[in-house]
């Protein structure tokens, strides 16, 4: 049996659940658990004929208005419906921002959640280059940002990116500082110089399949031995079926699984073997690095490497949150994460600018 690449071993994460568009403007959960007031958009991507999915949750108090729009960018297998928009404990991260009168958006990359699937993903036996590399993903982020900017009449939008999503987000930030207000890198992938695994390239494919059992094992396995779980079993019981429901083809496989692009894992392998997609010194907007103390995907050394190279960011922070793992936004410590990110996004650390 071939060994999995290191990225697969670390990044058995999650995909998005589909939701229902509602017309109310006060964030709450309806009888099906969907967020009331959430809007959905499908926007064309280039000349491919494929469409990107964007979800939007406006500020709870429309009369107050808002000064910040934020785009959530997901990780390797972790789109918005099972992350920022999922009601862990009955309350999602997007709802939390809405109650703070921050305008929240979330992107599903092509191949995930509510976005269209690449044609190559339909054939489980397909061979070829991994789908959705950082270069293309950065262009998808740009398409989403320009849509939000035009619709909301905002000059700039902030980004909250998680895990692999920090790679295309960082690349976007180096190319379009005029569109970006602030950048949150949550559990970022950084440069390492590990020895490549000999079989990583041979396992590359357009897409791959992820089961709920693998996700569950990964999530609970992040917690150091001897410590209590930080992800509620009641949340996981709801999350698992929603994960499978996010892929209409999930039941066609045994066991049922969600098929996602392989490009993000290929990107992570490259970053960890000395090939990074962007130069952090070219980022010239405020940056927050935020991570959990139990995050072994973004270690202290990883965060230090990135922080030191963000030399031209006017503000840079590295925040560590106790008892959090790489998927802290699913866990008991998520409210600490919410507060740190909200404080940073609101930008009250720059005198006279807000």
Backbone torsions as a table, in degrees:
resi	resn	phi	psi	omega
1	UNK	NA	131.6	179.5
2	UNK	-71.6	144.2	174.4
3	UNK	-73.3	145.5	173.4
4	UNK	-74.0	155.4	173.4
5	UNK	-65.6	157.0	-179.7
6	UNK	-59.1	-35.7	-179.5
7	UNK	-63.2	-40.5	178.5
8	UNK	-63.6	-41.7	-178.9
9	UNK	-61.1	-33.7	-176.8
10	UNK	-90.9	-33.0	-168.1
11	UNK	-110.5	47.7	168.5
12	UNK	-84.1	79.8	-173.8
13	UNK	-106.1	-134.1	-168.2
14	UNK	-139.2	167.2	-179.2
15	UNK	-123.0	179.5	-169.6
16	UNK	-93.8	149.7	172.0
17	UNK	-94.9	142.5	175.8
18	UNK	-73.9	151.4	-179.9
19	UNK	-132.3	172.4	-178.0
20	UNK	-106.6	131.0	176.8
21	UNK	-72.8	130.0	179.4
22	UNK	-120.0	162.1	-173.9
23	UNK	-103.8	-11.4	-178.7
24	UNK	-70.9	162.6	-175.5
25	UNK	-114.6	1.9	177.3
26	UNK	-103.4	115.7	-178.7
27	UNK	-57.6	128.8	177.1
28	UNK	-166.7	171.8	178.0
29	UNK	-101.3	133.4	175.1
30	UNK	-83.8	-173.6	-174.8
31	UNK	-64.5	-23.3	179.1
32	UNK	-93.1	0.7	178.9
33	UNK	88.6	4.5	178.3
34	UNK	-83.8	156.5	-179.4
35	UNK	-81.4	120.6	178.1
36	UNK	-73.6	136.4	-179.7
37	UNK	96.6	-3.8	-179.0
38	UNK	-79.8	133.5	176.4
39	UNK	-105.4	149.5	178.9
40	UNK	-124.1	142.9	179.9
41	UNK	-136.0	141.9	169.2
42	UNK	-114.5	122.4	-177.9
43	UNK	-118.9	140.0	-179.2
44	UNK	-67.5	145.6	178.1
45	UNK	-115.3	107.8	177.4
46	UNK	56.6	-140.5	-179.3
47	UNK	-105.2	12.7	-174.8
48	UNK	-73.0	-21.7	-173.4
49	UNK	83.3	-4.8	179.3
50	UNK	-90.3	154.6	-176.7
51	UNK	-120.3	140.1	174.3
52	UNK	-89.2	145.7	178.6
53	UNK	-103.0	130.2	175.4
54	UNK	-124.9	131.7	171.3
55	UNK	-108.3	148.1	-174.5
56	UNK	-136.1	129.9	173.3
57	UNK	-124.0	107.4	-177.0
58	UNK	-68.3	167.3	173.9
59	UNK	-57.4	144.5	-176.3
60	UNK	-64.5	-36.3	-178.8
61	UNK	-106.7	91.5	-176.2
62	UNK	-62.4	-26.6	-177.6
63	UNK	-68.3	-30.1	-179.3
64	UNK	-75.5	-31.3	-176.1
65	UNK	79.1	-175.6	-179.7
66	UNK	-147.2	159.2	177.8
67	UNK	-118.0	-7.7	-178.1
68	UNK	-129.2	135.8	167.9
69	UNK	-115.2	138.7	-174.2
70	UNK	-128.7	138.0	175.1
71	UNK	-112.8	123.4	172.1
72	UNK	-83.8	135.4	178.4
73	UNK	-123.0	120.9	-172.3
74	UNK	-83.9	176.1	-177.2
75	UNK	-96.3	-157.9	-169.4
76	UNK	-60.6	-37.9	177.0
77	UNK	-140.2	41.7	-164.7
78	UNK	-138.9	59.3	-179.4
79	UNK	-66.6	178.1	-162.9
80	UNK	-65.8	-37.2	-174.8
81	UNK	-66.3	-19.3	177.2
82	UNK	-112.4	12.6	-179.7
83	UNK	-129.8	-100.7	-175.0
84	UNK	-61.9	-27.1	-177.1
85	UNK	-100.9	0.2	-177.6
86	UNK	-85.9	133.6	-175.3
87	UNK	-82.1	71.6	175.0
88	UNK	-63.1	124.6	-175.6
89	UNK	64.5	19.8	-179.9
90	UNK	84.8	11.7	-173.0
91	UNK	-150.6	123.8	-176.9
92	UNK	-97.1	164.4	177.2
93	UNK	-63.7	-39.8	178.5
94	UNK	-63.2	-38.7	175.8
95	UNK	-62.6	-39.9	-179.8
96	UNK	-61.0	-43.5	177.5
97	UNK	-66.9	-37.9	179.5
98	UNK	-60.2	-42.0	179.5
99	UNK	-66.8	-22.2	175.5
100	UNK	-90.1	9.6	-179.7
101	UNK	60.7	37.7	171.3
102	UNK	-105.2	133.7	-176.9
103	UNK	-79.8	111.7	-172.6
104	UNK	-105.4	135.4	177.2
105	UNK	-131.2	154.8	176.4
106	UNK	-144.8	134.2	-178.1
107	UNK	-102.1	137.2	163.6
108	UNK	-104.2	121.9	175.6
109	UNK	-65.0	159.2	174.7
110	UNK	-55.4	135.4	-179.0
111	UNK	97.3	-2.5	-176.2
112	UNK	-131.2	149.4	167.3
113	UNK	50.1	-123.1	-176.5
114	UNK	-84.8	-4.9	178.6
115	UNK	-80.7	163.0	177.7
116	UNK	-67.9	155.0	177.2
117	UNK	-93.8	144.5	171.1
118	UNK	-62.8	141.9	178.9
119	UNK	-56.2	-34.0	-178.5
120	UNK	-64.6	-18.7	-177.9
121	UNK	-76.6	-12.7	-177.5
122	UNK	-73.6	-23.9	-176.5
123	UNK	-106.6	110.2	-177.6
124	UNK	-63.7	-23.7	-178.4
125	UNK	-94.4	4.9	-177.0
126	UNK	-62.8	144.2	175.4
127	UNK	-117.6	164.4	179.3
128	UNK	136.4	-172.1	-176.2
129	UNK	-68.7	146.1	177.0
130	UNK	-59.0	137.6	179.3
131	UNK	-82.2	147.2	173.7
132	UNK	66.9	73.4	172.4
133	UNK	-88.6	167.9	-175.5
134	UNK	-56.3	-37.5	-178.5
135	UNK	-59.0	-49.9	179.4
136	UNK	-69.0	-39.4	-178.9
137	UNK	-61.6	-36.3	178.0
138	UNK	-63.3	-34.8	178.3
139	UNK	-71.6	-35.0	175.7
140	UNK	-65.8	-39.0	175.6
141	UNK	-61.1	-43.7	179.0
142	UNK	-59.6	-42.4	179.2
143	UNK	-60.9	-41.9	179.1
144	UNK	-66.0	-44.9	-179.0
145	UNK	-62.0	-43.4	-179.6
146	UNK	-65.5	-36.3	176.9
147	UNK	-63.9	-48.0	-179.9
148	UNK	-62.3	-44.3	-178.1
149	UNK	-59.1	-44.4	-179.1
150	UNK	-70.8	-41.3	-176.3
151	UNK	-70.2	-37.7	-175.5
152	UNK	-96.9	-2.0	-179.7
153	UNK	57.3	44.5	178.4
154	UNK	-109.4	142.4	175.9
155	UNK	-75.7	-37.5	-175.7
156	UNK	-136.2	153.7	178.9
157	UNK	-129.2	142.2	174.5
158	UNK	-89.2	158.7	179.1
159	UNK	-123.8	136.4	168.8
160	UNK	-115.8	105.2	-174.9
161	UNK	-111.5	143.4	-179.6
162	UNK	-118.2	136.4	167.3
163	UNK	55.8	-125.9	178.2
164	UNK	-56.1	-31.9	-179.7
165	UNK	-58.8	-18.9	176.9
166	UNK	-71.3	-22.0	179.8
167	UNK	-70.3	-56.5	176.5
168	UNK	-65.6	-29.6	178.1
169	UNK	-67.2	-41.0	175.8
170	UNK	-64.2	-40.5	177.4
171	UNK	-63.0	-44.2	176.1
172	UNK	-58.9	-43.0	-177.4
173	UNK	-62.0	-34.8	179.3
174	UNK	-72.0	-24.4	-174.7
175	UNK	-97.5	-27.7	-173.2
176	UNK	-134.6	60.2	177.8
177	UNK	-62.7	-22.8	-179.3
178	UNK	-70.9	-15.5	-179.5
179	UNK	-101.7	-10.4	-169.6
180	UNK	-112.2	130.7	176.8
181	UNK	-88.7	-64.7	-178.7
182	UNK	-138.6	155.6	-175.1
183	UNK	-128.3	121.5	174.6
184	UNK	-105.2	122.9	177.5
185	UNK	-109.3	97.8	-176.3
186	UNK	-95.4	116.5	-176.9
187	UNK	56.0	51.1	-172.7
188	UNK	-69.6	147.7	168.4
189	UNK	-81.2	131.5	-179.0
190	UNK	-126.1	-177.6	-178.7
191	UNK	-77.6	133.4	168.0
192	UNK	-130.5	169.5	178.7
193	UNK	-127.1	52.6	178.7
194	UNK	-79.1	158.6	177.4
195	UNK	-74.4	128.2	179.9
196	UNK	-61.3	143.2	173.5
197	UNK	-77.9	135.7	-173.2
198	UNK	-61.5	-29.9	-174.5
199	UNK	-98.2	4.4	-177.2
200	UNK	-62.1	-45.5	-177.3
201	UNK	-65.5	-38.5	-177.7
202	UNK	-67.0	-22.2	179.7
203	UNK	-88.9	-8.5	-178.1
204	UNK	-61.6	141.1	-179.0
205	UNK	-154.9	168.2	178.7
206	UNK	-59.4	-39.7	-176.2
207	UNK	-151.7	172.0	178.6
208	UNK	-149.6	170.0	-173.8
209	UNK	-112.4	140.8	-179.1
210	UNK	-129.1	130.0	-179.6
211	UNK	-96.9	162.1	175.6
212	UNK	-64.9	-39.0	-179.6
213	UNK	-60.6	-41.2	178.6
214	UNK	-65.0	-40.3	178.2
215	UNK	-63.3	-46.9	-179.6
216	UNK	-58.8	-46.2	179.8
217	UNK	-60.6	-40.7	-179.1
218	UNK	-67.7	-48.0	-176.8
219	UNK	-58.9	-50.8	-178.5
220	UNK	-72.8	-24.9	178.9
221	UNK	-73.2	-16.1	177.6
222	UNK	-67.5	-27.0	-176.4
223	UNK	-75.6	129.5	179.8
224	UNK	-58.1	145.9	-178.8
225	UNK	-56.9	138.1	178.6
226	UNK	95.5	-6.7	179.2
227	UNK	-106.6	150.9	178.9
228	UNK	-70.4	149.7	176.4
229	UNK	-57.9	147.8	178.5
230	UNK	-113.4	2.1	175.2
231	UNK	-111.3	120.9	-174.7
232	UNK	-66.6	133.5	178.1
233	UNK	-61.0	-33.9	179.6
234	UNK	-65.2	-36.4	176.5
235	UNK	-68.7	-42.6	-179.0
236	UNK	-64.5	-32.8	179.2
237	UNK	-64.2	-31.5	176.8
238	UNK	-84.8	-36.5	-175.6
239	UNK	-66.4	-39.4	-176.6
240	UNK	-57.7	-54.5	178.1
241	UNK	-61.7	-36.5	178.7
242	UNK	-65.5	-34.9	177.7
243	UNK	-61.3	-48.9	179.0
244	UNK	-65.3	-37.2	-179.5
245	UNK	-66.8	-17.8	-179.0
246	UNK	-71.7	-17.4	178.9
247	UNK	-118.3	110.3	-178.1
248	UNK	-58.7	-20.4	-178.5
249	UNK	-95.3	4.2	-172.4
250	UNK	-58.8	-37.5	-176.6
251	UNK	-75.2	-9.6	-179.7
252	UNK	-77.4	-11.1	-177.6
253	UNK	-111.1	152.6	178.5
254	UNK	-122.7	116.2	-4.8
255	UNK	-70.8	163.1	177.8
256	UNK	-55.5	141.6	-176.6
257	UNK	-154.6	165.3	178.0
258	UNK	-106.0	130.0	-179.2
259	UNK	-95.4	127.1	-176.6
260	UNK	-133.7	157.2	178.5
261	UNK	-61.2	147.4	-179.3
262	UNK	-89.9	-15.5	-175.8
263	UNK	-53.7	-43.3	178.2
264	UNK	-55.9	-40.6	179.2
265	UNK	-68.2	-36.8	176.0
266	UNK	-63.2	-38.8	177.4
267	UNK	-62.8	-42.7	-179.4
268	UNK	-64.3	-43.3	177.2
269	UNK	-58.4	-41.9	178.7
270	UNK	-64.5	-44.6	-179.3
271	UNK	-62.0	-35.9	-177.9
272	UNK	-83.9	-5.7	176.1
273	UNK	-117.3	27.0	168.4
274	UNK	96.1	12.5	-178.0
275	UNK	-125.3	100.0	-174.0
276	UNK	-103.2	140.9	-171.0
277	UNK	-81.6	-10.8	-179.6
278	UNK	-148.9	162.6	178.2
279	UNK	-99.5	109.5	-178.4
280	UNK	-56.2	-27.1	-179.8
281	UNK	-66.3	-15.5	179.1
282	UNK	-87.7	-2.4	177.1
283	UNK	-84.2	124.7	-174.0
284	UNK	-123.9	30.7	174.2
285	UNK	-122.8	162.2	176.6
286	UNK	-59.4	138.9	-176.2
287	UNK	-131.0	133.4	171.8
288	UNK	-112.9	122.1	167.3
289	UNK	-95.9	124.1	179.9
290	UNK	-134.2	138.5	-173.8
291	UNK	-158.8	163.9	176.8
292	UNK	-91.5	154.1	-178.8
293	UNK	-66.5	-22.8	179.5
294	UNK	-99.2	16.7	-179.0
295	UNK	-80.6	110.0	178.0
296	UNK	-97.8	3.5	171.2
297	UNK	-86.8	-39.1	174.1
298	UNK	-115.2	92.9	-176.9
299	UNK	-81.4	173.6	175.8
300	UNK	-58.3	-41.2	179.4
301	UNK	-64.8	-40.4	178.5
302	UNK	-61.1	-49.1	-177.7
303	UNK	-64.3	-38.4	179.2
304	UNK	-63.5	-42.1	178.6
305	UNK	-58.1	-46.2	-177.1
306	UNK	-69.3	-45.3	-178.7
307	UNK	-57.8	-45.8	-178.4
308	UNK	-63.5	-30.5	-176.6
309	UNK	-91.4	-5.4	172.9
310	UNK	-83.9	50.9	-168.7
311	UNK	-71.0	-18.9	-178.3
312	UNK	-108.5	5.6	174.5
313	UNK	-73.2	127.8	-177.8
314	UNK	-63.8	-28.7	173.5
315	UNK	-135.9	135.5	175.9
316	UNK	-143.6	136.6	-179.8
317	UNK	-135.7	150.0	173.5
318	UNK	-127.8	105.1	-174.8
319	UNK	-109.2	129.7	177.5
320	UNK	-112.9	129.0	-177.4
321	UNK	-110.0	131.4	-175.0
322	UNK	-64.8	147.0	173.9
323	UNK	54.3	35.3	176.4
324	UNK	-117.3	148.3	177.8
325	UNK	-110.2	-165.1	-180.0
326	UNK	-67.6	-19.7	178.2
327	UNK	-114.9	47.8	-175.1
328	UNK	-60.7	-25.7	-179.9
329	UNK	-71.4	-5.9	174.5
330	UNK	-100.9	-3.9	-162.9
331	UNK	-112.5	178.5	-177.8
332	UNK	-60.0	-31.1	-178.2
333	UNK	-84.8	10.7	-173.4
334	UNK	-64.0	-28.8	-179.0
335	UNK	-69.6	-29.6	171.6
336	UNK	-63.0	-42.4	177.3
337	UNK	-61.5	-46.8	179.4
338	UNK	-54.3	-47.6	-174.5
339	UNK	-67.3	-41.9	179.9
340	UNK	-62.4	-43.9	-178.4
341	UNK	-69.2	-43.1	179.9
342	UNK	-60.2	-45.8	179.9
343	UNK	-57.9	-42.0	-179.6
344	UNK	-69.0	-45.5	-178.0
345	UNK	-62.0	-37.5	-178.9
346	UNK	-66.0	-19.9	170.2
347	UNK	66.6	28.8	-178.9
348	UNK	-80.6	9.2	178.2
349	UNK	-92.6	0.5	177.2
350	UNK	-115.6	108.6	-174.4
351	UNK	-59.1	128.0	173.4
352	UNK	79.5	2.4	-177.0
353	UNK	-100.9	-10.0	-177.8
354	UNK	-127.8	NA	NA
